[in-house]
Amino acid sequence: GAVAAGVEQGWVWVATPLAFGSLLADVVGESGPLSIGAWTTLAEQSSEALSQLYGTGRGLVRLTPSDVVVTADGYSLGLGAVALAGIIGEDRSAAPPVTWLAPEQLSGASASLETDVFQLGEVLCFAGTGRLPWGPESTPTATVIGRIAAGESDLGGLTAVQRSVVEPLLAQDPSVRLGP
């Protein structure tokens, strides 16, 4: 997770321990869904990293399994140059693929803390099942977009505890995702 973060002269900076490892997308793609213990660690560390970043008033803009690094010590949310440029508003290419957008983004809203939370829900579903909550990778993009817009997630394959974590993160109403 982030050790420190701030904004100076219009630039966002985030200090994190150097993370060497594999991308979550590759780990799940090669080995299948994470074990319950590994999934719980991912959920806890990702939530903590987002909380620390939110202390700066900024969000990630993009969070997919390709932005999470699996290390020997756990998980690190990647903040590569593309994502960092998006955070400071200089490069919209940091936006996630359309199949990872939050419902409000489908209507043209900008990325926000709430969209990061939604994408964390998608990442956690992927980590626990090997697929997005909107269907397997082979699902047509138009179908995925329709399911996101309608809030028709499929959390089958997650345990009851995992569901209790993921469901609120995928709430259609962005104002309820961050909790009370």
C-alpha positions in Angstrom: 0.0 0.0 0.0 0.9 3.7 -0.2 3.4 4.9 2.4 2.7 8.6 1.7 0.9 10.7 -0.9 0.4 14.3 -1.6 -0.2 17.0 -4.1 2.4 19.6 -4.9 2.3 22.3 -7.6 -0.5 20.4 -9.3 1.3 17.1 -9.3 0.1 14.1 -7.4 2.9 11.9 -5.8 2.5 8.6 -4.2 5.4 6.8 -2.4 5.1 3.0 -2.2 7.5 0.2 -1.5 9.0 -1.0 -4.7 6.9 -4.0 -5.8 8.3 -6.8 -7.8 5.9 -9.6 -8.7 3.2 -10.7 -11.1 0.0 -9.0 -12.1 -3.1 -10.3 -10.5 -4.6 -10.9 -14.0 -1.7 -13.3 -14.8 -1.8 -15.1 -11.5 -5.5 -15.8 -11.7 -5.3 -16.6 -15.4 -2.6 -19.2 -14.8 -3.6 -20.6 -11.4 -7.3 -19.9 -11.1 -9.1 -17.9 -8.4 -7.2 -17.0 -5.2 -7.6 -19.1 -2.1 -9.9 -17.6 0.6 -6.8 -16.5 2.7 -5.1 -14.8 -0.3 -8.4 -13.2 -1.3 -9.0 -11.8 2.2 -5.4 -10.4 2.2 -6.1 -8.8 -1.2 -9.4 -7.3 0.0 -7.8 -5.9 3.2 -4.6 -4.5 1.6 -6.5 -3.0 -1.3 -9.0 -1.3 0.9 -6.2 0.1 3.1 -4.2 1.3 0.1 -7.3 3.1 -1.3 -8.1 4.7 2.1 -4.5 6.0 2.3 -4.7 7.4 -1.2 -8.1 9.0 -0.6 -6.6 11.0 2.2 -5.1 13.1 -0.6 -8.5 13.7 -2.1 -7.6 11.8 -5.3 -8.4 8.4 -6.7 -6.8 5.9 -8.9 -8.9 6.5 -12.1 -8.3 2.8 -13.1 -8.2 -0.4 -11.1 -8.2 -3.7 -12.9 -6.4 -7.0 -12.3 -3.7 -5.7 -14.5 -3.1 -2.8 -12.1 -2.6 -5.1 -9.0 0.8 -6.5 -8.4 1.1 -9.8 -6.4 4.3 -9.7 -4.3 5.9 -11.9 -1.7 4.4 -9.6 1.0 0.9 -9.4 -0.5 -0.6 -7.0 -3.0 0.2 -3.6 -4.3 -2.2 -1.4 -6.3 -0.2 -0.4 -9.4 0.2 3.3 -10.1 2.0 3.3 -13.4 2.7 6.3 -15.5 -0.5 6.0 -17.4 -2.7 5.9 -14.2 -0.7 8.7 -12.6 -1.2 10.9 -15.7 -4.9 10.2 -15.5 -5.0 11.2 -11.8 -3.6 14.6 -12.5 -5.9 15.0 -15.5 -3.3 15.1 -18.3 -4.1 11.8 -20.0 -7.5 10.1 -20.3 -5.9 6.9 -21.6 -5.7 5.9 -18.0 -9.4 5.1 -18.1 -10.1 1.4 -17.7 -11.5 -0.7 -20.6 -15.2 -0.2 -21.0 -16.0 -3.6 -19.4 -14.5 -2.2 -16.2 -16.4 1.0 -16.0 -18.8 1.9 -13.2 -22.5 2.5 -14.2 -22.2 6.3 -13.8 -19.2 6.3 -16.1 -21.3 4.7 -18.8 -23.4 7.8 -18.6 -20.4 10.1 -19.1 -19.4 10.8 -15.4 -15.7 11.2 -14.6 -13.7 8.8 -12.5 -14.1 9.3 -8.8 -13.4 7.7 -5.4 -16.7 5.9 -5.9 -15.7 4.5 -9.3 -12.5 3.2 -7.7 -14.6 1.4 -5.1 -16.8 -0.1 -7.9 -13.7 -1.3 -9.7 -12.3 -2.8 -6.5 -15.6 -4.9 -6.3 -14.9 -6.1 -9.9 -11.3 -6.9 -9.1 -12.3 -8.9 -6.0 -15.0 -10.8 -7.9 -12.3 -11.6 -10.6 -9.8 -12.7 -7.9 -12.4 -15.0 -6.3 -14.0 -16.4 -9.4 -11.6 -15.9 -12.3 -14.1 -13.7 -14.2 -15.8 -10.3 -14.1 -19.1 -10.1 -12.3 -20.7 -9.5 -15.7 -19.7 -12.8 -17.2 -16.7 -14.6 -18.6 -14.2 -12.9 -20.8 -15.9 -14.2 -23.9 -19.1 -12.3 -23.0 -19.8 -9.7 -25.8 -19.0 -6.1 -24.7 -22.5 -4.9 -25.4 -23.9 -7.6 -23.0 -21.3 -6.6 -20.3 -22.3 -2.9 -20.7 -26.0 -3.8 -20.4 -25.3 -5.9 -17.2 -23.3 -3.1 -15.6 -26.0 -0.5 -16.4 -28.7 -2.8 -15.0 -26.7 -3.9 -12.0 -27.0 -7.5 -13.0 -23.9 -9.0 -11.4 -23.3 -12.7 -11.1 -21.4 -13.4 -7.9 -21.8 -17.1 -8.2 -18.6 -18.9 -7.1 -18.0 -16.4 -4.2 -18.5 -17.6 -0.6 -21.1 -15.8 1.5 -18.4 -13.8 3.2 -16.9 -12.7 -0.1 -20.3 -11.8 -1.4 -20.9 -9.7 1.7 -17.8 -7.7 0.8 -18.3 -7.4 -2.9 -22.0 -6.7 -3.2 -21.9 -3.2 -1.5 -18.9 -2.3 -3.6 -20.9 -3.0 -6.8 -23.9 -0.8 -5.7 -25.5 1.0 -8.6 -25.8 4.2 -6.5 -22.3 5.6 -6.2 -23.2 7.5 -3.0 -23.7 4.3 -1.0 -20.4 2.6 -2.1 -18.2 4.3 0.4 -20.4 3.3 3.3 -21.6 5.5 6.2 
